[in-house]
């Protein structure tokens, strides 16, 4: 009996043995998960969890009355019972989980509402904390409403950057940025190049593509008899064509993703074209959309320069960089007129000087007609370039589209670094004093360029004028 009872006693002692560290970690993890689940289930969208044990006295305390998150504006509105200076909040207010707050864009309204900007976590709960003992206007902060749930990020569809050129001899990818979108609906209209002004107007107005398609078709019908049999307009005619395609865009929830949409589904994809494109969320009722935007799918690279009496256009291949000869060029004026300028030479260059030209007036739908007048450089707003199977355009600005380089240094013609011309700041002439009967006379010394021997005949300052060294 003693052994049996002793055995029983021994087994009881063995059952009270301390838990292993691994077991403690498992128990702690389970407790944390349970607490977080209970806390998360109690969160509301407008975040109204209240500390029931807090003894709030309006005469002695101030607190947070409510918290309103706005996911579309990436901000949270925190309503205090009294105005609190922004500096005090910046020093004492914190969020859990940790959020990078943008205090430079945050502000406090006169009624005491903090409009807080920051990188909040969409679809997640947040806790607002304040340091103990914070006092404003004789009242101490007491926590009441302390939590809120940031809603999911609104659906986003937008083009990546301001890009408008897609290489024809490539995969023809259109890049968009999306969030919380399952499928993308891409709609596009192939625009006859002669109707460039109408397409740009539709883009600027954000017009509906269906209505734009009807107007472009009507314009193309009115334009056909005016350009029939004229070879200069052959690369720029045609009929508007509508095409649509559905693409998957699913990804991690609330995460912004970059999606590339191939345009290889379009008819006659080997040819260049002007495409008015709109991309939108395929979900019914969603307003997330990008465009319409006019893209040019082309292999023609256009560069122009405006001189004192002429305008020069240089056309090359985007793929090879070789000059594009035999490209027909049209000018589009600010009054929606189109004038043929000529054809590029073997070097891909066309030079235009002001002269009288025959063209088309496309200013008013239903009133297209032939026109003949003097065309000056300031009249031109766009240049159209086209050949069989390709077309492109470029906007004409007063100073051209070449980067203007400001010259900060003058060239030293008598020096070289071994890697090309040697540049240095403009030299300052040195002076030597030579006593004369009438006083002192300052004469410039011989000019010496760096890294070279004295050669005064080739080294003259480029300031107000040339000067000769002392013989």
C-alpha positions, 0 to 999 in steps of 0.5 A: 500500500505504501508503495502504491500510494507512494507511486500515486504520490510520485505520479502527481509530483511528475504532473506538476513539473514546469512547462517547457519553453516551447509549450509556453510559447505556444500557449502565449501565441494562442492567447494573443490570437484569441485576444486579437480575434476578440478585439477585431470582432468588436471593431466598427467601420466608424470605430466606436470602441469605448473604454467602459472603465474610464471615468470621464469628467468634462470639467477635468478631462478631454477625450476623443468623441469619435473617429471617422476613417476615409479610405478614398482620401487616405485620412482619418478624422478624429473628433476631440471634445475640445480643440487640441494644438497640432504640436501637442498631438504631433508630440503625443499621439501614436497609432498601433500598428505603427503608421507613418503619419504625415503631419505636414499635411495634417491639420486641426479645425477650429472645432477640434477635429484632427484631419490626420494624413498618413500611410494607413493599413487598409482593411485593418484595425488601428488603435489611437494612443496618447501619452499619460498626463497630456494636459490642454487648457487645464484638462487631462486626456482620458481615453474613451474612443480609441480604435477604428477600422480603416476600410478597404482601399477604393478600386483604382485604375490609372495609366502609368505615367504620361506615356503616349507612344507604344513601339509598333515593333514590340509586344505592344504593352499598355501599362496600368496601375490597379488596386482591388480590381478583378477584371479590366475592360479595355475599349479602344477606337482606331482614329483616322489620323486626319481626325486628330483634332477631334480625338484630342478634343474628346480626350480633353473632355473625357467624352464617352467612347460610344458617343465619340465613335458616332461623331468620328464615323460621321466625320470620316464619311464627310471627309472621304469625298474631299480626300478621294484620289489625293495621294498626299492624304492616303496614309491618314484616311480610314474608318474608325474601328472599335475594339474591346478586350477583357483582361484579368487583374486580380491580385492581393487585396488592398495592394496596388499592382502594375499590370501590362495589357497586350494590344496584340489583339487588335486588327492589323496589329503589324501596322501603326495606328492612333488608338483612343483607349479607355480602361475601366473596372469591369465590376458593375457600378464601379467608377474606377477608370483611366482615360480616354487617352490617345496613344500612338502605336508607331515606329516613327520617331519625330524630332523637330526644331524651329529656326528663325525662318523655317521649321525642320522635322527629322523622322527616324525609325524607333527600332533601328534609329535609321532615317525614314525617307519618303514619309508624308508630313502634314501640318495641323493648325490651331484652327483645325486645318490640315496642310500637306508640307511634303515628303522627307528626303533620304536623311529623313528630313523635311524643311518647311518655310512659310508659303501658301498651301492647299489644305482642308478645314475640319473645324466644324462637323458638317462643314468640312471644306477645301481651303487655300491660304498662307501658312506661317510657323506660329499657325502649326500646332501638330505635325502628322507623319505617315507612310504605308503601314505607319503613322505618328504625330507630335505637338509643336511648341514655340521653342521646339522639343529639343532640350535647350542647353545653357552654356555655363563654361567657355571652351579653352581652345589650347587645352585638352584632357585627353578625353575630348575638349577641355572645359574650364570656367572663363579665365580672369586676366592677370595684371602686373604693375609697371611703374611709369612717370605718371603713376602706375599702369596695369597691363595684362600678363600672358594668358596660360591655359591649364595643362598646356604650355604658354601659347598666348596667340590662342588664349584670349579671354572671351569676356567683353572683347579680345585682348593681345598679350604683352610682347 
